[in-house]
Amino acid sequence: MLEVGDVAQHCLGAVLCFSADKHPQVVSELTGAYDKFWESLLHTDTLLSRHIIGSSEAPSTRLNGMDWYRGGSPWHQLHLKRQRQNGVWAVSVARAGKYRFELRWYPREAPTAIGAIGDSVRVGKEFAYVDTIPEAPNVVLELELAQGDYDMETAFKLPKEAEQERSWGAYFVHVDYEGKE
C-alpha cells in the first residue's frame, strides 16, 4: 500500500503531485500503476461507438453529421450555409433486412432544397444511387443489409457547372428498418 507522505502540491482538486526528489519510491509506484492501467485498455480502434440501426427496440434512427467519426465535422449550424463536408458513420446493423434511408442536407424541421442532381448511400459494400431534382428537400433510398458492423456514407452530387465542391454528405439521415424481403 502506498503512503502519501508529504504532499508537494495539490493539483486539479483531486490529483496529488509528489516530488520525485523527496519520494522517488512513491513516484515510481504510481507511474508504474498508471502505465499498467493505460496498457490494460483496448486499442482505440476497438473503442469506436457504433450507431445501432434496425433494432427491434428502435427501428428508426436519426443520424447527423456531428456523429461522423471520420471526415468533416459540421458541428455548428453555420456549417449548413458555409461548408459542404462529408464523413463516415460507424453503424451496427441489428437485423438483416430492407432499410429505408432518408437523406437531408437540413433537418426535417427546416425543409430546404438540397440542390443536388444525384444522391447516394453506401453501407459496407451495399450501394444505392438515385437521380434527383435540385429543389428536393430530401431523397429516399433503400438497401438490403446483412447484420453486422459497417461504415456508412452518403453523397449529394452537384451539376458539372457548379462553382463549388462537386459533392458533400447528408448532414441528416433517417434510417428505418422496413423488415425482411
Residue pairs with C-beta under 8 A, 6 or more apart in sequence:
2 26
2 29
2 30
3 26
4 16
4 26
5 18
5 22
5 23
5 26
6 22
6 23
7 16
7 17
7 18
8 17
8 18
8 19
8 22
9 17
10 16
10 17
11 17
18 26
18 27
18 30
19 27
20 27
41 47
48 69
48 90
49 90
50 90
50 91
50 92
50 149
51 61
51 63
51 67
51 89
51 90
51 91
51 92
52 58
52 61
52 91
52 92
52 94
53 61
53 91
53 92
53 93
53 94
53 99
53 175
53 177
54 61
54 93
54 94
54 95
54 97
54 99
54 145
54 175
54 177
55 94
55 95
55 177
56 94
56 95
59 176
59 177
60 174
60 175
60 176
60 177
61 174
61 175
61 176
62 172
62 173
62 174
62 175
63 89
63 91
63 152
63 172
63 173
63 174
63 175
64 107
64 171
64 172
64 173
65 72
65 73
65 74
65 75
65 79
65 85
65 87
65 169
65 170
65 171
65 172
66 73
66 74
66 75
67 89
68 87
68 88
68 89
68 169
69 87
69 88
69 89
69 90
70 87
70 88
70 151
71 85
71 86
71 87
71 88
71 153
71 169
72 83
72 85
72 86
72 87
72 169
73 85
73 87
74 80
74 83
74 85
74 171
79 85
79 171
80 105
80 106
80 171
84 164
84 165
84 167
84 168
85 168
85 169
86 153
86 154
86 155
86 167
86 168
86 169
87 153
87 169
88 151
88 152
88 153
89 151
89 152
89 153
89 173
90 149
90 150
90 151
90 152
91 123
91 149
91 150
91 151
91 152
91 175
92 148
92 149
92 150
93 99
93 123
93 145
93 146
93 147
93 148
93 149
93 150
94 147
94 177
95 147
95 177
96 145
96 146
96 147
96 180
97 144
97 145
97 177
97 178
97 179
97 180
97 181
98 142
98 143
98 144
98 145
98 177
98 178
98 179
98 180
98 181
99 123
99 142
99 143
99 144
99 145
99 175
99 176
99 177
99 178
100 140
100 141
100 142
100 175
100 176
100 178
101 121
101 128
101 140
101 141
101 142
101 143
101 154
101 173
101 174
101 175
102 138
102 139
102 140
102 173
102 174
102 175
102 176
103 114
103 119
103 121
103 138
103 139
103 140
103 141
103 154
103 156
103 170
103 172
103 173
104 114
104 137
104 138
104 170
104 171
104 172
104 173
104 174
105 112
105 114
105 115
105 156
105 170
105 171
105 172
106 112
106 137
106 171
106 172
107 172
108 138
108 172
108 174
111 137
111 138
112 137
113 134
113 135
113 136
113 137
114 132
114 134
114 136
114 137
114 138
114 139
114 156
115 134
115 156
115 158
116 132
116 134
116 136
116 139
116 156
116 157
116 158
117 131
117 132
117 133
117 134
117 157
117 158
117 159
118 129
118 130
118 131
118 132
118 156
118 157
119 129
119 130
119 132
119 139
119 141
119 154
119 155
119 156
119 157
119 170
120 127
120 128
120 129
120 130
120 141
120 154
120 155
120 157
121 127
121 128
121 141
121 143
121 152
121 153
121 154
121 170
121 173
122 152
122 153
122 154
123 143
123 145
123 150
123 151
123 152
124 145
124 148
124 150
124 151
124 152
126 143
126 144
126 145
127 143
128 141
128 142
128 143
129 141
130 139
130 141
132 139
134 159
142 178
144 181
153 169
154 169
154 170
154 173
155 167
155 168
155 169
156 167
156 168
156 169
156 170
157 166
157 167
158 164
158 165
158 166
158 167
